[in-house]
Amino acid sequence: MDAASPSLFVRRLRVISIGFTPLVAVLLFLAFAPNRLQVSAGSDGAPTRAAAAGRADQPQTRPASQKAVAKIVVDYPEEGSVFPPGITAPTFLWRDGAASNSWRITVSFGDGTEPVRVTSNGQRMQVGPIDPRCVAPTNEPPQLTAKEAEAWTWKPDEGTWKTIQQHSVKAPARLAVDGLRDGKPDTVAGHAAFTTSADPVGAPIFYRDVPLMPTQNTEGVVQPLPSDAIHLINWRLRDIREPESHTVLTDVPTCLNCHSFSSNGKTMGIDLDGPNNDKGLYALAPVARHISIDDNEVVQWNTDGRAGKMRVGFMSRVSPDARYVVSTFTGSSLEFQKAFYVRNFPTYRFLQVFYPTKGMLEVYDRTTGRRQPLPGADDPRYVQTGGVWSPDGKWIVFARALAREPYEKDRPLAKFANDPNETQIQYDLYRVPFNQGNGGAPERIVGASRNGMSNSFPKVSPDGKWIVFVEAKNGEVMRPDSQLYIVPFQGGAARRLRANMSPMNSWHSWSPNGKWLVFSSKARGPYTMMYLTHMDADGNSSPAILIENATASNRAVNLPEFVNTDGIDDIQVPAIRIYRLIERALDLEDRKDYAGAAGVLTQAEQVTPDDARIHNDLATVYYLEGNVDNAIGEVHEALKISPWMPQGHFNLGTFLLQSGRPGEAVPELEKALDLNPSFPTGEEALAQAYGAERDDAAALTHWRRALALDPGSVNALVGAARILASSAHAELRNGPEAAKLAGKANELTGGKDPIVLDTLGAAYAEAGDFAQAVATAERALALATDAGNSALEQMISARMRLFEERRAYRN
């Protein structure tokens, strides 16, 4: 029956690990947490030193005939705020319900230093600069709220602010704002006490700076950003001691998404889309002043290397020593859309809902090139996501919930974030020992689980003492109701951070010294801004401090992350040049112009001669062209450059198998599976190679492994059923099981595949049901005849005669 077996390799064998990921739809979501209005105000009034004794924070004496008509309300900074040392001067905000036309601003100090006094004519809070490229019909320019429109501002000059910071470390400074009407007191003073911490931030902040421009096509499909606006995404670095951020990467014609840095500051990981919008790629590059992401620094998450196949690594995190990457994968049998709930909305205010409902944690080892599930976080009954490392690399903390289908039949699709029609999922936080990739028993984190809420996006403090996480009603990360909570690493009582605002608090990151947390919020409008909060030794946070001038007021800041480095000047992505060539080759290949595709890939080889994936891709084109010898030669070149490349070993094995050399194919396919154990197509190929070697027992073992990874594979169902139905070895045959497997394959193919029906007939015969065997063979014969497949007709006819004689078929 082997001659009639469907070839596993008619499908595309492309193995390009060259583009970057997670999903323009999928992981652009990470790109669009909004950013708010910028405030701007200049210094107005020179500070003067008090000549007379007295405390400036005491109420001013007013004539008995006058009454205060209003009280000043200081909106920023909040009482108890803590500023990091060296941060640029903030914009102070207050509201005055009286008809004041000037204000007396006094900052007094607890160390006895003479107060700073300034008289200001005031300036209204204003919307900051607008990026005209990011104006679209689907968004609106930032606008002040009614409360903000009432606010007055004062921004101390550099010298004044330096003085304030110097004298507010050991004891709080106290801000007092008095309203004046024609120079006379007109209000009750407003007050706010704040301090400057002795703890430096100690590291710059890397973040994405994105426009919010949802777009809807003629079919009603919404994308967070139109493809012609992707180049507007910036990646920026901010030293809080500087007045503005520095753009390190911009004008990239493809999507980069989630990023993470090793805690030692030496390695950056980032998603990057590759050729044909491939979402299965990830880059790991050394951190330097000038970072260059070359193609040989790109990891391909796709297990079989086919471009565009969505095997996305979600929320990938680089280990503290930069050797490993932990990420969320859908498993070998699920495509992205069957494991993630995704809804994009036409409103820029909250334009995307995105979270996994199925998936497991897998760990990639950079030294071996292997990726494998992490025991303890790979249970198919659950969705396991958002894994992060403890500082010592011994634990991984992650979110877990019961797995479920991302979309429910007959349930309306959500129309906005937190719509009750969203698929409901509440995560609990767990931790699991890493144990050099061997994992262990998962441990539920008390205080961050079973609380009726969804607990996600954990981040462990650098001292390993605390976990800060997001708590929301449903889903994870960027939720309108998301709040930051802190819990001991071992578990215990969780506490809401004082720094929380409304709406949305998320995308948090610890500073390397563990003294500060940076996070994003929409507290000042739909265009997300980033804030700092000081964290003390007991896990208490201070009110939020705005990092001003992070971007234009109509752009969003998201994914802020401290980087343990002296700085990054720029990031270049030369790999993209190669991807443009590969896309051309793929277009030619789709048109079956294999010679043209080979020519373009040869050009790419000349640009990057040491790129194993280019050689491997050229091998695929040669194979499709029918030039097997050249294909084998090119894949050998690929493996000389990268012997740990599973796709290369897989391709070489399949080329050898299809060339009638199964004995040589077996070790190559075994090597591919050794490097990438979760590879169902590799298991199928190895099963077929053992079958060609007449080793039915080994073949059946690998067919079963393929089914364990991908229960819906028709190839694996048929392959296993053939051996169970017709092997020459009686101990391997099992008619009922064969009928069950072939029956499932028949259901999946709608009863219209003659080869599946032929296998099902043989299974019925082995089970002793010859009437069913004959009837099934007749249906198979009719389909083969209709298809004009005379060779298959002859084989089915021969087997049908056996069944009519009440004899089973033996291979």
C-alpha positions in Angstrom: 0.0 0.0 0.0 3.0 2.4 0.3 2.8 3.3 -3.3 -0.6 4.8 -2.7 0.4 6.7 0.4 0.0 10.5 0.3 3.4 12.2 0.2 4.0 14.2 3.4 6.2 16.5 1.4 3.9 17.9 -1.2 3.4 20.6 1.4 5.8 23.5 1.5 9.2 22.7 3.0 10.3 26.3 3.4 12.7 26.8 6.2 13.5 30.4 6.5 14.1 31.6 10.0 14.4 35.1 8.9 11.7 37.4 9.8 10.6 38.8 13.0 7.4 38.3 14.9 4.6 38.1 16.8 1.9 39.0 14.2 1.1 42.3 12.8 -2.3 41.7 14.1 -1.0 39.6 16.9 1.6 41.5 18.2 0.9 45.0 17.1 -1.4 44.8 20.0 1.7 45.2 22.2 2.3 48.3 20.3 -0.7 50.3 21.1 -1.2 51.3 24.7 -2.1 54.9 24.5 -0.3 58.1 25.5 -1.7 61.3 26.9 -1.5 64.9 26.5 1.8 66.5 27.1 1.9 69.5 29.4 4.2 72.4 28.7 5.0 75.5 30.7 7.9 77.8 31.0 9.6 79.4 34.0 7.9 82.6 35.0 9.5 84.6 37.7 12.9 84.5 39.3 13.2 82.9 42.7 14.0 85.2 45.6 15.3 84.4 49.0 13.3 85.4 52.0 14.9 88.2 53.9 12.9 87.8 57.1 12.5 84.8 59.3 9.3 82.8 59.2 7.9 79.6 57.7 6.5 79.9 54.2 4.2 77.0 54.8 2.2 78.9 57.5 -1.2 80.4 56.5 -0.9 84.1 55.4 -2.4 86.7 57.6 -5.4 88.4 55.9 -7.2 91.6 56.8 -10.3 91.0 58.8 -12.4 92.6 56.2 -11.3 90.0 53.6 -12.4 86.4 53.3 -10.8 83.7 51.3 -13.2 82.9 48.5 -11.5 79.7 47.5 -8.8 77.2 48.4 -6.0 76.3 46.0 -5.9 72.6 45.2 -2.5 71.3 44.2 -3.0 68.5 41.7 0.7 67.6 41.0 2.8 66.5 42.7 0.5 64.6 45.0 1.1 64.7 48.8 3.9 62.2 49.6 5.4 62.1 46.1 9.0 61.0 45.8 11.2 62.3 42.9 14.3 60.5 41.8 17.5 62.5 42.1 18.6 64.3 38.9 15.2 64.1 37.2 14.5 67.2 35.1 12.1 69.8 36.6 8.5 68.8 36.8 5.5 70.9 35.8 3.6 71.8 39.0 -0.2 71.9 38.6 -2.8 73.6 40.8 -6.4 74.9 40.5 -7.7 78.1 41.8 -11.5 78.8 42.1 -10.9 82.5 42.8 -10.2 85.3 40.4 -6.5 85.3 41.2 -4.3 86.9 38.6 -0.9 85.9 40.1 0.4 83.3 42.5 3.0 83.2 45.2 4.8 79.9 45.1 6.8 78.9 48.1 8.9 75.8 48.6 10.1 75.4 52.2 12.6 72.8 53.5 12.8 70.8 56.7 16.6 71.2 56.9 16.3 74.9 57.8 17.4 76.1 54.4 15.9 79.4 53.4 12.7 78.8 51.3 12.5 79.4 47.6 9.8 82.0 46.7 8.5 82.8 43.3 5.7 85.1 42.1 4.2 83.8 39.0 1.6 85.2 36.6 0.7 81.6 35.8 0.2 79.8 32.6 -2.6 77.4 31.8 -2.0 73.8 31.3 -1.5 73.2 27.6 -1.5 70.3 25.2 2.0 69.6 24.0 3.4 69.2 20.5 1.4 67.2 17.9 3.0 64.9 15.3 1.0 65.7 12.1 1.9 62.3 10.6 -0.2 60.6 13.3 -3.4 62.5 12.7 -6.1 60.2 11.2 -9.9 60.1 10.8 -9.9 57.3 13.5 -8.3 59.4 16.3 -8.6 62.8 17.8 -6.1 65.4 18.9 -5.5 65.4 22.7 -7.8 67.6 24.6 -7.7 68.8 28.2 -10.4 67.6 30.5 -12.5 70.2 32.3 -10.3 69.7 35.4 -7.1 70.1 33.4 -8.4 73.1 31.6 -8.7 74.8 35.0 -5.1 74.0 36.0 -2.3 76.6 36.3 1.3 75.6 35.9 4.7 76.4 37.1 8.0 74.8 36.0 11.1 75.8 38.0 14.2 76.6 36.1 17.2 74.3 36.2 18.9 76.1 39.1 15.8 76.4 41.2 14.9 72.8 40.8 18.4 71.7 41.6 18.2 73.7 44.9 14.8 72.1 45.7 16.1 68.6 45.1 19.3 69.2 47.2 17.3 70.3 50.2 14.4 67.8 50.0 16.4 64.5 50.5 16.7 64.3 54.3 13.3 65.9 55.0 10.3 66.7 52.8 10.0 70.0 51.0 6.6 71.7 51.3 5.0 73.4 48.3 2.6 76.2 49.1 0.7 78.1 46.4 -1.2 81.3 47.3 -3.6 83.1 45.0 -3.2 86.9 44.6 -5.6 89.4 43.2 -3.8 92.5 42.2 -1.0 91.5 44.6 -3.3 90.9 47.5 -4.1 87.4 49.1 -7.2 86.0 47.4 -7.3 82.3 48.5 -6.5 79.8 51.1 -3.1 78.3 50.2 -2.8 74.9 48.7 -0.1 72.5 49.9 1.8 69.4 48.9 4.8 67.8 50.6 7.3 65.8 48.5 10.8 64.5 48.9 13.8 63.7 46.7 15.0 60.1 47.1 18.7 59.3 47.8 18.2 56.3 45.5 19.1 57.0 41.9 17.1 55.5 39.0 20.4 54.2 37.8 19.5 53.1 34.3 17.8 54.5 31.1 14.4 53.4 30.0 13.8 51.7 26.6 10.3 52.0 25.2 8.1 52.0 22.1 6.6 55.2 20.9 3.6 54.5 18.6 0.8 56.3 16.8 -2.8 55.3 17.5 -4.4 55.0 14.1 -6.8 52.0 13.9 -7.9 51.2 10.3 -10.8 49.3 9.0 -10.8 47.7 5.5 -13.8 47.3 3.2 -14.6 43.9 4.8 -14.8 45.5 8.2 -11.6 44.0 9.6 -9.8 46.4 12.0 -6.1 46.6 12.3 -4.4 48.6 15.1 -2.2 50.4 12.6 -2.4 50.7 8.8 0.6 49.0 7.0 1.7 52.3 5.5 2.1 53.8 9.0 4.3 51.0 10.5 7.4 53.1 9.8 6.1 55.7 12.2 6.8 53.5 15.2 9.9 54.6 17.1 12.0 52.9 19.7 13.4 55.4 22.2 15.7 55.6 25.2 15.2 58.0 28.0 17.7 59.1 30.6 15.5 60.9 33.2 18.2 63.4 33.8 17.8 64.6 30.2 14.9 66.8 29.1 14.0 64.6 26.1 14.2 61.1 24.9 16.6 59.8 22.3 15.3 57.9 19.2 17.4 54.8 18.7 15.4 53.1 15.9 12.9 54.5 13.5 11.5 54.2 9.9 11.5 50.4 9.9 9.3 49.0 7.1 8.4 45.9 9.2 6.9 45.4 12.6 9.1 45.0 15.7 7.2 44.3 18.9 7.8 42.9 22.4 11.3 43.4 23.7 13.2 42.3 26.8 16.7 42.7 28.1 18.8 40.3 30.2 19.3 41.7 33.7 23.0 41.9 33.1 22.3 44.4 30.3 24.3 42.4 27.7 21.5 41.0 25.5 18.4 42.3 23.9 15.6 40.1 22.6 12.9 41.5 20.3 10.2 40.2 18.0 10.6 41.1 14.3 8.4 40.4 11.3 10.1 38.6 8.4 9.4 37.8 4.8 5.7 37.3 3.9 4.7 38.8 7.2 6.3 35.9 9.1 5.4 36.1 12.7 7.6 33.3 13.9 10.9 35.1 14.3 12.8 36.5 17.2 16.1 38.4 17.4 18.8 38.1 20.1 21.5 40.8 19.8 24.3 41.9 22.0 23.7 45.3 23.7 26.2 48.0 22.7 26.3 51.7 21.9 25.6 50.7 18.3 23.4 47.6 18.0 23.1 45.7 14.7 20.5 43.0 14.2 21.9 40.8 11.5 20.1 37.8 10.1 22.4 35.3 11.9 21.0 36.7 15.2 17.5 35.8 14.3 15.8 32.7 15.9 12.9 31.0 14.0 10.2 29.9 16.3 8.3 28.0 13.6 9.0 24.3 14.2 9.0 23.4 10.5 10.5 26.6 9.2 7.6 27.6 6.9 7.5 31.3 6.4 4.3 32.9 7.6 3.2 30.0 9.8 2.1 31.5 13.1 4.1 29.8 15.8 4.4 33.0 17.7 6.5 33.3 20.9 4.3 35.6 23.1 5.9 37.8 25.8 9.3 36.3 25.4 11.8 37.0 28.2 15.6 36.7 28.1 17.1 34.9 31.2 19.3 36.9 33.6 22.5 35.3 32.2 21.2 35.7 28.6 21.5 32.0 27.8 17.8 31.2 27.6 14.5 32.6 26.4 11.2 31.7 27.9 8.0 32.3 25.9 4.4 31.3 25.4 3.7 28.9 22.5 0.4 27.4 21.3 1.8 23.9 21.1 2.5 22.0 18.0 -1.1 21.2 17.1 -2.6 24.7 17.3 -2.5 27.7 15.0 -2.5 31.1 16.6 -6.1 31.9 15.9 -7.2 28.8 17.8 -5.3 29.8 21.0 -5.6 33.6 21.3 -8.6 35.8 21.9 -8.0 39.0 19.8 -10.4 41.8 19.1 -9.4 45.1 17.4 -11.7 48.1 17.8 -12.0 51.2 15.7 -11.5 53.5 18.7 -8.0 54.6 19.5 -8.8 54.9 23.2 -8.6 51.1 23.8 -8.1 49.7 20.4 -7.2 46.1 21.2 -8.0 43.1 23.5 -5.5 40.3 23.3 -4.8 37.3 25.5 -4.1 33.6 25.1 -6.7 31.0 26.1 -4.4 28.0 25.3 -0.7 27.6 25.4 2.4 26.5 27.3 5.8 27.8 28.3 8.7 26.7 26.3 12.4 27.5 26.8 14.9 28.2 24.1 18.6 27.4 24.8 20.9 29.6 22.8 23.9 27.3 23.3 22.2 24.3 21.8 19.6 25.9 19.5 16.9 23.7 21.1 13.5 24.8 22.3 11.3 22.5 24.4 8.3 22.7 26.8 9.0 23.5 30.4 7.7 20.7 32.7 5.3 22.1 35.2 4.1 24.8 32.8 3.2 22.7 29.8 -0.1 21.1 30.9 -2.6 21.1 28.0 -5.5 21.4 30.5 -4.3 25.0 31.2 -3.1 28.1 29.4 0.3 29.1 30.8 1.6 32.4 29.7 3.7 35.5 30.6 6.7 33.7 32.1 9.4 35.8 33.8 12.6 34.9 35.5 13.6 35.3 39.1 16.9 37.3 39.4 18.9 34.2 40.2 17.4 32.3 37.2 16.1 29.5 39.4 12.4 30.2 39.1 9.9 31.2 36.4 6.8 33.0 37.5 3.8 32.8 35.1 0.1 33.2 34.8 -2.2 30.1 34.5 -5.9 29.5 33.9 -8.0 26.6 32.7 -7.7 26.4 28.9 -10.7 27.2 26.8 -11.6 27.9 23.2 -10.9 31.6 22.3 -14.3 32.1 20.8 -17.6 30.6 21.9 -20.1 29.5 19.3 -23.1 31.9 19.0 -21.5 34.4 21.4 -21.5 37.9 20.0 -18.0 39.4 19.5 -16.9 42.1 21.9 -17.3 45.7 20.7 -15.1 47.4 23.2 -12.6 46.6 25.9 -14.3 44.9 29.0 -17.4 44.2 26.9 -19.2 41.4 28.8 -19.1 39.4 25.6 -15.4 39.0 25.8 -14.3 35.5 26.3 -13.8 35.4 30.1 -10.6 34.1 31.5 -9.0 34.8 34.9 -5.4 33.9 35.4 -3.7 33.0 38.7 0.0 33.4 39.3 2.2 30.4 39.7 5.9 29.7 40.0 7.9 26.7 38.8 11.6 25.8 39.3 13.6 26.2 36.2 16.0 23.4 37.1 18.1 23.8 33.9 15.0 23.4 31.8 13.7 20.3 33.6 11.1 22.2 35.4 9.2 20.8 38.4 5.9 21.1 40.2 4.1 24.4 39.8 3.3 26.3 43.0 0.4 28.7 43.3 1.3 32.1 44.6 -1.1 33.0 47.4 -2.3 36.6 47.2 -2.1 36.6 43.4 -4.5 33.8 42.7 -8.0 32.6 43.5 -9.2 36.2 44.3 -12.0 36.5 41.7 -9.8 38.6 39.5 -7.4 38.0 36.6 -3.7 38.2 37.8 -1.1 38.6 35.1 2.1 40.2 33.8 4.3 39.4 36.9 7.7 41.1 37.4 10.1 40.0 40.1 12.1 42.6 42.0 15.9 42.4 41.5 16.4 41.2 45.1 13.9 38.4 44.5 11.7 39.6 47.4 8.6 40.9 45.6 6.4 40.3 42.6 4.5 43.3 41.1 1.6 42.1 38.9 -1.5 43.4 37.0 -4.9 42.7 38.5 -8.0 43.2 36.3 -11.5 41.7 35.9 -10.6 39.7 32.8 -7.7 39.0 30.4 -4.3 40.5 31.0 -2.0 43.5 30.7 -3.5 46.5 29.0 -7.0 46.6 30.5 -9.1 49.7 31.3 -9.4 48.5 34.9 -5.9 47.2 35.3 -4.2 48.0 38.6 -0.7 47.2 40.0 -0.4 45.0 43.0 2.6 43.7 45.0 2.9 40.4 46.7 5.9 38.6 48.4 7.7 36.2 46.1 6.8 33.3 48.4 3.2 34.4 48.4 1.2 36.3 51.1 -1.1 39.3 51.4 -1.2 41.3 48.1 -1.4 45.2 48.3 -2.5 47.7 45.8 0.3 50.1 44.9 -0.2 53.8 45.9 1.0 54.8 42.4 -2.1 53.5 40.7 -4.2 55.9 38.7 -7.2 55.6 36.5 -7.6 54.2 33.9 -5.1 51.5 33.1 -1.8 50.8 34.9 0.5 48.3 33.2 3.7 47.5 31.3 5.7 47.9 34.5 9.5 47.3 34.9 11.8 47.3 37.9 15.0 49.4 37.9 18.2 47.4 38.2 18.7 48.6 41.8 15.1 47.6 42.7 14.3 51.1 44.0 12.0 52.3 41.2 9.2 51.0 39.0 8.3 52.5 35.6 4.9 51.8 34.2 2.3 53.1 31.7 -1.0 54.7 32.4 -3.8 56.5 30.6 -4.5 58.7 33.6 -3.9 61.9 31.6 -5.8 60.8 28.5 -6.0 58.0 25.9 -2.4 58.5 24.7 -0.5 56.5 27.2 2.3 58.2 29.2 4.9 56.6 31.5 5.4 57.2 35.1 7.8 56.4 37.9 7.2 55.3 41.5 9.6 54.8 44.3 9.6 51.3 46.0 10.9 51.0 49.5 12.3 48.0 51.2 8.8 47.0 52.5 7.2 47.1 49.1 5.5 50.4 49.5 5.2 52.7 46.5 4.9 56.5 46.2 2.5 58.5 44.1 3.2 58.5 40.4 5.8 60.8 38.9 5.3 61.7 35.2 8.2 61.4 32.9 7.6 64.5 30.8 8.4 65.0 27.1 8.5 61.3 26.3 6.9 61.8 22.9 4.4 63.9 21.0 1.1 64.4 22.7 -0.8 62.4 20.1 1.5 59.3 20.3 1.5 56.5 22.8 4.3 55.3 25.1 4.3 51.6 25.9 6.5 48.7 27.0 8.9 50.9 29.1 11.7 48.8 30.4 14.8 49.7 32.4 18.0 48.6 30.6 21.1 47.9 32.7 23.5 49.7 30.4 25.3 53.1 30.1 23.3 53.8 26.9 22.3 52.9 23.4 23.0 55.4 20.5 21.3 53.6 17.7 19.9 50.2 16.5 20.3 49.1 12.9 18.5 46.1 11.4 20.5 45.0 8.3 18.5 41.7 8.4 15.6 43.6 6.8 17.6 44.1 3.6 17.9 40.3 3.3 14.1 39.9 4.0 13.3 42.1 1.0 15.3 39.8 -1.2 13.6 36.7 0.3 10.2 38.2 -0.2 11.0 38.7 -3.9 12.2 35.0 -4.1 9.0 33.9 -2.4 6.8 35.8 -4.9 8.7 34.2 -7.8 8.4 30.8 -6.1 4.6 31.3 -5.7 4.5 31.8 -9.5 6.6 28.6 -9.9 9.5 30.6 -11.3 12.0 28.5 -9.5 14.9 29.6 -11.6 14.1 33.3 -10.9 13.8 32.5 -7.2 17.1 30.7 -7.1 18.7 33.7 -8.8 17.4 36.2 -6.1 18.5 33.8 -3.3 21.9 33.5 -4.9 22.1 37.3 -4.8 21.2 37.1 -1.1 23.9 34.6 -0.5 26.4 37.1 -1.9 25.2 39.7 0.5 25.4 37.3 3.5 27.5 34.3 2.5 27.6 32.9 6.1 23.8 32.9 6.5 22.8 29.3 7.0 19.1 30.1 6.4 19.7 31.5 3.0 21.5 28.4 1.9 18.7 26.3 3.4 16.1 28.3 1.6 17.9 28.0 -1.7 18.0 24.3 -1.1 14.2 24.3 -0.9 13.9 26.1 -4.2 16.3 23.7 -5.9 14.3 20.8 -4.5 11.0 22.3 -5.8 12.7 22.8 -9.2 13.6 19.1 -9.2 17.3 19.6 -8.8 17.8 17.3 -5.8 21.6 17.1 -6.0 21.9 20.9 -5.8 19.3 21.0 -3.0 21.3 18.5 -0.9 24.5 20.4 -1.6 23.0 23.7 -0.4 21.6 22.2 2.8 25.0 20.7 3.5 26.4 24.2 3.3 23.8 25.4 5.7 24.7 22.7 8.2 28.4 23.5 7.9 27.6 27.0 9.0 24.9 26.1 11.6 25.1 22.4 12.7 22.4 23.1 15.3 19.8 24.1 12.8 16.9 21.7 13.1 15.3 22.9 9.8 18.5 22.1 7.9 18.6 18.5 9.3 14.9 18.1 8.5 15.2 19.3 5.0 18.2 17.1 4.3 16.4 14.1 5.7 13.3 14.8 3.6 15.5 15.3 0.4 17.3 12.0 1.1 14.0 10.2 1.8 12.4 11.4 -1.4 15.5 10.4 -3.3 15.1 6.8 -2.2 17.7 6.9 0.5 15.7 6.4 3.7 18.6 4.8 5.6 20.6 8.1 5.2 17.5 10.1 6.0 16.8 8.5 9.4 19.8 10.0 11.3 19.2 13.5 9.8 15.5 13.4 10.9 16.4 12.0 14.3 18.9 14.9 14.7 16.2 17.4 13.8 13.9 16.0 16.4 16.7 15.9 19.0 17.2 19.6 18.4 13.4 20.4 18.3 11.4 17.7 20.1 8.0 19.4 19.6 8.0 18.9 15.8 5.1 16.9 14.5 6.1 17.1 10.8 9.5 15.9 11.8 7.9 12.9 13.5 5.8 12.2 10.4 8.9 12.3 8.2 10.8 10.0 10.4 7.9 7.6 10.6 7.8 7.5 6.8 11.5 6.9 6.6 11.3 3.9 9.1 8.4 2.6 7.1 10.4 2.7 3.9 13.1 0.7 5.8 10.4 -1.9 6.7 10.7 -1.1 10.4 7.0 -1.0 11.2 7.6 -0.9 15.0 9.7 2.2 14.8 7.4 3.8 12.2 4.4 3.2 14.5 6.2 4.8 17.4 6.8 8.0 15.5 3.3 8.1 14.0 2.0 7.9 17.6 4.3 10.7 18.7 3.2 12.8 15.7 -0.4 12.3 16.8 0.4 13.2 20.4 1.7 16.6 19.1 -1.0 17.1 16.4 -4.1 14.9 17.0 -5.7 16.3 13.9 -3.0 15.3 11.4 -4.6 13.2 8.6 -1.1 12.0 7.5 -0.3 10.7 11.0 -3.8 9.2 11.5 -3.5 7.3 8.1 0.1 6.3 8.7 -0.6 4.8 12.1 -3.8 3.1 10.9 -2.0 1.5 7.9 0.5 -0.3 10.2 -2.2 -1.3 12.7 -4.4 -2.6 9.9 -1.9 -4.4 7.6 1.6 -4.8 9.2 3.2 -8.2 8.5 3.9 -8.4 12.2 0.9 -9.7 14.1 1.9 -8.2 17.4 1.6 -4.7 15.8 -1.9 -5.2 14.3 -5.0 -3.8 16.0 -8.1 -3.7 13.8 -10.4 -1.7 16.2 -7.7 1.0 16.9 -6.9 1.2 13.2 -10.6 1.7 12.4 -10.9 4.4 15.0 -7.9 6.3 13.6 -8.8 6.0 10.0 -12.4 6.9 10.9 -11.3 10.1 12.4 -9.2 10.9 9.3 -12.3 10.2 7.2 -14.3 12.6 9.2 -11.6 15.3 8.9 -11.6 14.8 5.1 -15.3 14.7 4.7 -15.3 11.2 3.3 -13.9 12.4 0.0 -10.3 11.2 0.1 -9.8 7.8 -1.6 -6.6 7.0 0.2 -8.2 7.6 3.6 -11.1 5.4 2.6 -8.8 2.7 1.3 -7.0 2.7 4.7 -10.4 2.6 6.6 -11.4 -0.4 4.5 -8.2 -2.3 5.4 -8.9 -1.4 9.1 -12.4 -2.8 8.9 -11.1 -6.0 7.3 -8.5 -6.5 10.1 -11.3 -5.9 12.6 -13.3 -8.7 10.9 -16.0 -6.5 9.5 -15.6 -7.5 5.8 -19.0 -6.1 4.7 -18.0 -2.6 5.9 -14.5 -3.2 4.4 -16.0 -3.9 0.9 -18.5 -1.0 1.1 -15.7 1.4 2.1 -13.4 0.1 -0.6 -16.2 0.6 -3.2 -16.4 4.3 -2.2 -12.7 4.7 -2.4 -12.6 3.1 -5.8 -15.3 5.4 -7.1 -13.3 8.5 -6.0 -10.1 7.2 -7.5 -11.9 6.5 -10.8 -13.4 10.0 -10.8 -9.9 11.4 -10.2 -8.5 9.4 -13.1 -5.9 7.8 -10.8 -5.5 4.4 -12.5 -2.6 3.2 -10.3 -4.7 3.8 -7.2 -7.7 2.1 -8.8 -5.8 -1.1 -9.4 -4.5 -1.2 -5.8 -8.0 -0.6 -4.3 -9.5 -3.2 -6.6 -7.0 -5.8 -5.5 -7.6 -5.1 -1.9 -11.4 -5.2 -2.4 -11.2 -8.7 -3.9 -9.4 -9.8 -0.7 -12.1 -8.3 1.4 -14.8 -10.1 -0.7 -12.9 -13.3 0.0 -13.0 -12.4 3.7 -9.3 -11.9 3.9 -7.4 -9.0 5.4 -4.7 -7.2 3.6 -1.0 -7.7 4.6 1.6 -5.2 3.6 
